[in-house]
Amino acid sequence: MTLDRPRVISIGTANPPDWYSQLAVLDRYGITDPRLRSLFTSGHIDGRNLILPPARPDGDPTETQGQLLDKHLAGALDFGARAVLAALAQAGLGPAEVDYLVAVTTTGFLAPGLSAHLVKHLGMRPDCARLDVVGMGCNAGLNALNPTVNWAMAHPGKNAVMACVEVCSAAYVFDNTMRTAVVNSLFGDGAAAVVVRSDPADGARFAPSLLDFESHIVTPALSAMRYDWDDTAHKFSFFLAPDIPYVVGENAEIPLNRLLGRHGLRRRHIAHWVVHSGGKKVIDALMYNLGLTAHDVRHTISVLRDHGNLSSGSFLFSLQRLHAEHVVERGDHGVFITMGPGTSIETALVRW
């Protein structure tokens, strides 16, 4: 069965070149409020890759909405393109061999969408089919992977690419409030891309086959994670409710049980867990409610430590680290889990 299912045949990741420790960000902008400093130093994040504005004598890091949107596009065409090229190179492909491109982002709005900009920037064919997934947040990687897999199933032998490109620093608001400090202390910039293909010729390739997807949206918590207009700051800003970890934890079993149940599996049958690096409290809540160990989420924790929350592409950074360990065996089952606005919990079942 798995030979006919689309496979993730390669993964590429990239970040902007500048990495800042949490203390470096605090010092750069002269943040002295003990409450705000504690958010940066207690989140189990060592540092993050960020595109920060030039330091000013007064320490003010404010950027206009226009400057933030320009930053988003420039960053996307830099490290977003590098992630795509890395995934293509690993698969032995060039940009002209991409038949379908799905571009995922929540950190900037573009029309035409990011997919069109990437096609032009990378020199992909003008007949490359495209889809833009915009505004779905941290869960969007799995939301977008689903149609990517469906397209690959309908076009055997063709090359589909999904690129999750998040310039989270292009969505920062600095106003010395707890609301914005929570976001500014958590999210980092990064991109991840995968090549997905359904081809019998890949049967001998050691790569995960994507078997199934399952979603669950907690509609009463629709506004608990949101990105909306801030009239005071005159720009868009993120909001994360304090009870998000508990909402996610309490509901995570619902889609997971449905997903595994359809395939006659239980959690003990899952050898590998690839979970979105949403934050330490979110990871703890998932571990408690799903019975996961620190070993199960070791890559989730390490990605959070090294990069912060990378939004839609975080789980692919974890998957890349899992593959680099060379511990996966043929026939192993794995589960991908992402969480985000809605409040939404997305899951996928894979088999190597």
N, C-alpha and C positions, 0 to 999 in steps of 0.2 A: 504493500500500500504506500509506503513512504517514498518509493522511487518515483511515483507519479506526482507527488506533492512538490510544490515549489520549495526551493532551498535557499537559505542565506549563504551564498557561496563566498562572500568576502565582506569585510568590515574595514572602514577607514575612519579615523578620528583626527581632529585638529583643534587647536586652541590659538588665541592670539598670543604673541610672544611674551608679553609682560605678565609675570606672576607676582602677586602681592600677598604677603602674610597678612593675617587679620590685624595684627598690631601695626603693620605698615600703613594700612588704610586708615586706622584710627589716628595715627600720628600725622599722616599727610593732610588730613582735614581738621586737625585740632579738636577731635571729639573727646571731651573731658567728662561729660555726664556719666556717672557710674552706671546708671541703668542701661544706657545705650552701649557703653563699653562692654558690659556683661553679655549682651547679645552676641557680640563679635567673638568673645573669648570663651564662651561656654557651649558653642554649638558643635564641637568635635570637628571643626574645620581648621586645617593648618593655614590654608591660603587658597587663592583663586586666580585664574587668568582673567584679566579685565582690561577693557579699553577705557582708560580714565582720561578726563580732560587735563590739559597742562596745569600744573600747580600754579596758583596765583598767590601773590603776597598776603592777601587777606584770608587765604585758605578756602575761599568759596568755590565749590565744585559745580555750581549751577550751570546747566545747559538748557537752551530753549528746546521746545518740542521739535522744531525744525532741525536743530543740530543733532538731536537724538535720532531722528529718522535718517539723517545723512550717515550717522555712525552705524546704524543698523545695516544699511545697504553696503557701505564700505567694508564692514566686518564680514558680512555674509559672502561678499565676493572674494574676500581674502581667505579666511580659514574655512568657510563653508565650501568654497571651491577646492581647497586643499584636501578636505575630507573626502569629497567625491573622487578626486584624482587618486587618492590613496586606495580607496575601495576598488576603483577600476584597475589600477596597476596590480593589485593583489589577485584580481580575477583574470589578468592578462588581456585587458580590454583598453580601448581608447575612447575618448568622448564621442567620436563619431559612431560608435557601436551601441550607444544607448538608444533604446527604442521607446522607453517610457520613463518619465521623470516625475517623482512626487516630491514636492518641496514643502517642508513643515516649518512653521515659525509662529510664534506668538509675540515676539518682542519688537515687531515693526510691521506697519501696513504698507503695501506697495500695490500699485495698479499701473502697468501690468505686474503680475505677481512675481515672486522671487524665482519661480521656475523659468520664466522667460528671460530674466536677467542671467541666470546660470547657463541657459542654453547659448546665449550670445557670448558670454564671458569665456566659456569653456570650448566653444566651437563645436557644439553638438549639431546634429542635422536639423534643418528647419522643419522636417516632418516628424520630429520626436514628439510623441504624445505626452501631455502634461496634466498634472493636477496640483493645485495649491491647497494645502490644509492650513488655515489661518485661525488663530484665536482659541484653539482648543486647550492650550496649556501643557502642563507636564505629562499628561496622559496621552498626548497626541501622537507619540511615536507608534504606539500600538494601534490607535485609531487609523493611522495612515498605512501601517504595514498590512492591514486587512485588505484594502483595495489594491495595494501593490501585489499581494499574493493572488488575488482574484484575477488581476490583469495577466499576471504570469501564467496562471492556469489556462486562461483563454488564448494565450499566444505562446505555445510551446516553442522552446528554443530561442525566444526573444529575451533581451536583457532589460530588466526593470531596475531602476535605481530609486531608493528613497533616501532623502537627505533631510536630517533634522538640524536646523541652523538657528541657534538662539544667541543673540547678542543681548544678554540680560542687562548689561550695563547701559544699554540704550533705552532702558525702561526705568532707570533710577530717578527718584526724586529725593532731594536732600532738604529736609526742613526741620531736622532735630526733633521729630516726633517718633514715638514708639512704632507707629504704623509703618513708616517708611524705613526705620532702622531695622526692623525685622527682615524686610526684603533685601535691603542693602547689605546685610550681614550674611545672607544665605546664598544668593544666586551668583553663578559665575558664567563666563562666556565659553561656548564650545559648540562643536558641530560633529555629527556622526552620520555616516552614510553606509548603506548596504546595497549590494547587488543581489537581486533575487531572480531566480530562473527556474523554470520547469522544463527539464530536458533529460530524457533517458540517458543521454551521454554523460550526465553528471552522476550516474548511479554509483560509481566507484569513489566519488569525491566525498571526503569526510566533512560533512556540513549539516547543520540542523534542518530537518524538514519541518515546515510549518503545518501542523495538523488541524488546528482549530482555534477559534477565538471566542471569548465571552465577555460581555460588558455588564456593568451595573451602575446606574446613576441614582444618587441619593438626592432626590429633588427637594426635600425640605432644607437641604444645605446648599441650595443653588447659589446663594450669595456669599458663602463662607470663604470661597477663593474667587477673586475677581480682578479684572483689569479694566478700570473705567476712568472717566474723566474727572480730574480733580480741579474744581473751579478756583480753589485758592492758589494752587501751584500753576494753573493754566497749562496743564499737560496731563497725560494719562499716567496712572500709577497703579501698582498692585496692592491688593489687600489680602491678608491671610488671617483668618479668625483663630484665636488661641485654641479652640477645641477641635481643630482640623485633625490632629493625630488620632483623637479618640473616635471621631466620625469614621475615618478611614479604617481604623482597626476593628471597630464593631461591625463593619459591613463587608470586610474583605472576604470572609468565608462564603458569602452568597454567590458571587460569580465563580469563585474557585471550585466550590462543590458542584455547581452545574457543569462546569467545564470538565472536571475529572469524571463525574458521574456518567457523562455521555460515552466515555471511553472505557468504563469499567475499572477506573484507576482510583487509588487512594493516595493520600499524601506520602505515605511510606514508599510508594513506587516512584516518587520524583527524586531523581539523583541530583538535580541542579536547579537552583533558584536564582533568577536574574531579576532583580528588583530595582525600581527607580530610587535614586538617592534623594528622597524628598526632604530629609532632615532627620536628626537623631531621634526626636520624639516620634516621628512617623515610623521610622524603622523599628523602634522599640515596640510600638503598638502592633505592628504587623507580626513581629516575632512572637509576642505574647498571644495574640489571637489565632495565629496559624500554627503555633508550636514550632517555629523555626529556631535554629541555633545560630550562634555568632558565626560558626563556620559556614552555614548556609548563605549568609548575607555578607561574607567577608569582602567581596568585591564591591558590593553596594556601599559598605562602610568606607572602603579605601578610596573609592571615587569621590565620595563626599569629603573625606579628609583632604584629598589632593586638589580638588577642583570646586568644591561646593556643589550646590544643586544646579545642574546643567539643563534643567527643564526637559524638553521632549527627547533629547538624545542621551540622557543619563544612562538608561538601561543598556544601550549599545556599548557605552564605555565599559560597563560591567561585563557584558558578553565578550568583549574583546579580551579583557583580563582573564576570564575563565578559559578561553581558548589558548591563551599564552601559557597557561599552567600545564597543558597536555595531560589532564587527568580525566577528560571525558572519554568514555568508551562507546564503541558502536552499539546502538540499541538503547542507550540511556535516554530516559525521558527528562524533559526540563519544563519549567513554567516561567514565563515572563509576566511580571506584574508592574503596571504603572498606575499612578494616581494623579488626579488634577481637578480643575474646576468642574463644578456640576452638582455636587461633588461626584466625580466619576472614578470608578475603579475598572481598569482594563486588564484582561488576562489573555495569555496565549499558551497553547500546548505545543511543544516541539519534541522531535526525536532525532537523535544523531545516527 
